[in-house]
Amino acid sequence: GLTNLVSRPSLGIKDLTKEDYREGAALLLSKLLLYKPKIAAYVGIGVYKNFSGRHHIKPGLQEDPIVTGVVDFVLPSTSGLNRMAYKEKLAWFSKLKDLAERKGGLS
């Protein structure tokens, strides 16, 4: 399934408050605990930073998952404001696909 960490519309990240993130993080955590997906993919390093409270995040598989038994995988933001080259972004999504196939999450 898909969910947004902050679901209200905004013009940009600067319009979001700490309370927006706190509320969204609590809801997302409850969904992860309830559904226990094999993999939780986070689109945007900032999204994962705000959710996890961690600061030194790089794209890819995270060593210490938020929820035991749920693999955390961070992807680069797909925003046009992200200066990462398209091919590099695509490579991270391909790595997620490979991980999902290994975990039996895709048929």
ROFIVO-140788 format. One record per residue: residue number from 1; residue in one letter; y, z, x of N, C-alpha, C in turn. Coordinates in nm, 3 decimals, decimal comma. Layout:
BEGIN
  nr rest     nyy     nzz     nxx    cayy    cazz    caxx     cyy     czz     cxx
 NUM    A       Y       Z       X       Y       Z       X       Y       Z       X
...
***
This chain:
BEGIN
  nr rest     nyy     nzz     nxx    cayy    cazz    caxx     cyy     czz     cxx
   1    G  -0,118   0,000   0,082   0,000   0,000   0,000   0,124   0,000   0,086
   2    L   0,234  -0,023   0,025   0,363  -0,025   0,093   0,454   0,081   0,033
   3    T   0,537   0,137   0,117   0,640   0,230   0,069   0,759   0,222   0,163
   4    N   0,874   0,260   0,114   0,994   0,269   0,195   1,021   0,415   0,226
   5    L   1,066   0,442   0,346   1,101   0,580   0,379   1,222   0,623   0,297
   6    V   1,317   0,532   0,281   1,434   0,556   0,195   1,438   0,440   0,096
   7    S   1,429   0,473  -0,032   1,417   0,366  -0,131   1,549   0,325  -0,195
   8    R   1,654   0,401  -0,173   1,780   0,363  -0,237   1,846   0,249  -0,161
   9    P   1,916   0,160  -0,231   1,982   0,049  -0,163   2,098   0,099  -0,076
  10    S   2,118   0,031   0,035   2,230   0,063   0,123   2,272  -0,063   0,197
  11    L   2,392  -0,062   0,248   2,440  -0,177   0,325   2,380  -0,179   0,464
  12    G   2,342  -0,064   0,513   2,285  -0,055   0,647   2,242   0,086   0,678
  13    I   2,183   0,102   0,794   2,128   0,231   0,834   2,236   0,340   0,843
  14    K   2,358   0,300   0,871   2,467   0,397   0,884   2,504   0,461   0,750
  15    D   2,461   0,399   0,641   2,490   0,452   0,507   2,387   0,556   0,462
  16    L   2,282   0,575   0,539   2,176   0,669   0,502   2,203   0,806   0,561
  17    T   2,171   0,909   0,485   2,196   1,046   0,529   2,066   1,111   0,577
  18    K   2,082   1,224   0,645   1,964   1,301   0,688   1,883   1,344   0,566
  19    E   1,950   1,374   0,457   1,881   1,414   0,334   1,798   1,298   0,278
  20    D   1,851   1,176   0,286   1,774   1,058   0,243   1,642   1,052   0,320
  21    Y   1,650   1,070   0,452   1,531   1,065   0,535   1,437   1,182   0,508
  22    R   1,491   1,302   0,489   1,407   1,420   0,460   1,328   1,400   0,332
  23    E   1,395   1,354   0,228   1,328   1,331   0,100   1,219   1,224   0,114
  24    G   1,253   1,116   0,181   1,157   1,008   0,200   1,039   1,050   0,285
  25    A   1,065   1,129   0,389   0,958   1,175   0,477   0,861   1,265   0,401
  26    A   0,913   1,353   0,317   0,827   1,443   0,240   0,738   1,363   0,145
  27    L   0,794   1,263   0,081   0,716   1,179  -0,011   0,610   1,099   0,064
  28    L   0,648   1,041   0,177   0,552   0,963   0,256   0,440   1,053   0,307
  29    L   0,473   1,170   0,356   0,371   1,262   0,405   0,272   1,297   0,294
  30    S   0,324   1,322   0,175   0,234   1,356   0,063   0,141   1,238   0,031
  31    K   0,191   1,115   0,040   0,107   0,998   0,016   0,000   0,983   0,123
  32    L   0,037   1,006   0,249  -0,061   0,996   0,357  -0,171   1,101   0,342
  33    L  -0,132   1,222   0,305  -0,231   1,329   0,285  -0,321   1,301   0,166
  34    L  -0,265   1,243   0,061  -0,342   1,215  -0,059  -0,440   1,098  -0,040
  35    Y  -0,390   0,987   0,015  -0,469   0,865   0,022  -0,546   0,849   0,153
  36    K  -0,503   0,915   0,259  -0,570   0,910   0,390  -0,607   0,767   0,432
  37    P  -0,508   0,678   0,446  -0,541   0,542   0,491  -0,596   0,546   0,634
  38    K  -0,666   0,443   0,673  -0,717   0,436   0,810  -0,601   0,422   0,908
  39    I  -0,502   0,344   0,867  -0,387   0,314   0,953  -0,259   0,327   0,872
  40    A  -0,158   0,389   0,931  -0,023   0,389   0,875   0,064   0,307   0,970
  41    A   0,119   0,198   0,920   0,204   0,111   1,002   0,349   0,136   0,963
  42    Y   0,433   0,155   1,062   0,574   0,184   1,041   0,655   0,068   1,097
  43    V   0,732   0,001   1,013   0,812  -0,113   1,058   0,949  -0,061   1,099
  44    G   0,968  -0,052   1,229   1,093  -0,003   1,286   1,073   0,127   1,360
  45    I   1,112   0,129   1,485   1,101   0,250   1,567   1,184   0,361   1,506
  46    G   1,302   0,327   1,454   1,389   0,428   1,392   1,324   0,492   1,271
  47    V   1,248   0,414   1,195   1,177   0,468   1,079   1,079   0,575   1,125
  48    Y   1,002   0,544   1,229   0,903   0,641   1,277   0,971   0,762   1,340
  49    K   1,080   0,740   1,411   1,155   0,854   1,468   1,200   0,948   1,358
  50    N   1,255   0,893   1,252   1,304   0,977   1,142   1,190   1,045   1,068
  51    F   1,078   0,979   1,055   0,964   1,037   0,985   0,897   1,145   1,070
  52    S   0,876   1,116   1,197   0,799   1,205   1,283   0,882   1,315   1,348
  53    G   1,013   1,290   1,361   1,097   1,384   1,434   1,083   1,370   1,585
  54    R   1,012   1,269   1,628   0,991   1,245   1,771   1,099   1,148   1,821
  55    H   1,123   1,152   1,951   1,236   1,074   2,003   1,197   0,960   2,096
  56    H   1,092   0,974   2,172   1,056   0,872   2,271   0,942   0,787   2,216
  57    I   0,978   0,691   2,133   0,880   0,609   2,062   0,885   0,466   2,116
  58    K   0,769   0,411   2,138   0,756   0,269   2,174   0,667   0,203   2,070
  59    P   0,681   0,072   2,052   0,593   0,004   1,956   0,446   0,021   1,996
  60    G   0,360   0,013   1,896   0,217   0,018   1,921   0,153   0,145   1,868
  61    L   0,031   0,165   1,911  -0,050   0,280   1,871   0,012   0,408   1,925
  62    Q   0,028   0,508   1,839   0,085   0,636   1,879  -0,028   0,733   1,913
  63    E  -0,013   0,806   2,022  -0,120   0,893   2,071  -0,147   1,012   1,980
  64    D  -0,046   1,067   1,919  -0,060   1,189   1,841  -0,019   1,161   1,696
  65    P  -0,116   1,130   1,608  -0,081   1,093   1,471  -0,019   1,209   1,392
  66    I   0,060   1,175   1,293   0,123   1,274   1,206   0,017   1,344   1,122
  67    V  -0,075   1,266   1,066  -0,181   1,319   0,980  -0,314   1,296   1,050
  68    T  -0,389   1,401   1,071  -0,520   1,390   1,135  -0,607   1,290   1,061
  69    G  -0,665   1,198   1,139  -0,753   1,097   1,080  -0,683   0,969   1,038
  70    V  -0,550   0,967   1,044  -0,473   0,847   1,009  -0,407   0,796   1,136
  71    V  -0,441   0,676   1,177  -0,384   0,616   1,297  -0,241   0,572   1,268
  72    D  -0,147   0,609   1,355  -0,008   0,566   1,343   0,017   0,448   1,436
  73    F   0,071   0,340   1,380   0,103   0,220   1,457   0,247   0,182   1,425
  74    V   0,331   0,177   1,528   0,472   0,146   1,511   0,499   0,001   1,549
  75    L   0,567  -0,068   1,459   0,604  -0,208   1,480   0,755  -0,217   1,503
  76    P   0,799  -0,320   1,574   0,944  -0,339   1,587   1,004  -0,375   1,452
  77    S   1,130  -0,344   1,436   1,200  -0,379   1,313   1,202  -0,530   1,295
  78    T   1,189  -0,573   1,171   1,197  -0,716   1,140   1,340  -0,759   1,110
  79    S   1,432  -0,666   1,116   1,572  -0,696   1,089   1,626  -0,800   1,187
  80    G   1,712  -0,884   1,138   1,779  -0,981   1,224   1,869  -0,915   1,328
  81    L   1,902  -0,787   1,306   1,984  -0,714   1,402   1,902  -0,671   1,524
  82    N   1,771  -0,672   1,512   1,684  -0,639   1,625   1,681  -0,761   1,717
  83    R   1,720  -0,742   1,842   1,732  -0,854   1,935   1,600  -0,894   2,001
  84    M   1,492  -0,827   1,966   1,362  -0,865   2,022   1,327  -1,007   1,977
  85    A   1,274  -1,085   2,067   1,237  -1,223   2,036   1,130  -1,227   1,926
  86    Y   1,137  -1,329   1,843   1,041  -1,343   1,732   0,897  -1,339   1,782
  87    K   0,869  -1,411   1,891   0,731  -1,415   1,943   0,684  -1,277   1,986
  88    E   0,773  -1,197   2,039   0,736  -1,061   2,080   0,708  -0,974   1,957
  89    K   0,792  -0,988   1,854   0,767  -0,916   1,728   0,632  -0,957   1,670
  90    L   0,608  -1,087   1,667   0,483  -1,139   1,612   0,362  -1,085   1,688
  91    A   0,375  -1,071   1,819   0,265  -1,018   1,900   0,228  -0,876   1,856
  92    W   0,327  -0,794   1,821   0,298  -0,658   1,774   0,226  -0,661   1,640
  93    F   0,265  -0,750   1,552   0,197  -0,762   1,423   0,054  -0,812   1,443
  94    S   0,032  -0,899   1,541  -0,103  -0,945   1,572  -0,189  -0,831   1,625
  95    K  -0,129  -0,743   1,705  -0,203  -0,625   1,755  -0,242  -0,534   1,640
  96    L  -0,154  -0,519   1,543  -0,187  -0,438   1,425  -0,302  -0,502   1,348
  97    K  -0,299  -0,632   1,332  -0,407  -0,703   1,263  -0,539  -0,680   1,335
  98    D  -0,539  -0,691   1,467  -0,661  -0,669   1,545  -0,713  -0,527   1,527
  99    L  -0,623  -0,431   1,529  -0,661  -0,291   1,509  -0,722  -0,272   1,371
 100    A  -0,659  -0,329   1,270  -0,710  -0,316   1,133  -0,849  -0,378   1,120
 101    E  -0,871  -0,489   1,185  -1,003  -0,552   1,181  -1,107  -0,465   1,249
 102    R  -1,070  -0,403   1,361  -1,164  -0,312   1,431  -1,196  -0,189   1,347
 103    K  -1,097  -0,142   1,271  -1,116  -0,024   1,186  -1,185  -0,058   1,054
 104    G  -1,209  -0,187   1,031  -1,274  -0,228   0,907  -1,179  -0,234   0,789
 105    G  -1,049  -0,244   0,819  -0,949  -0,243   0,713  -0,918  -0,380   0,654
 106    L  -0,963  -0,486   0,719  -0,939  -0,622   0,669  -1,072  -0,693   0,656
 107    S  -1,084  -0,775   0,555  -1,209  -0,851   0,539  -1,182  -0,999   0,553
***
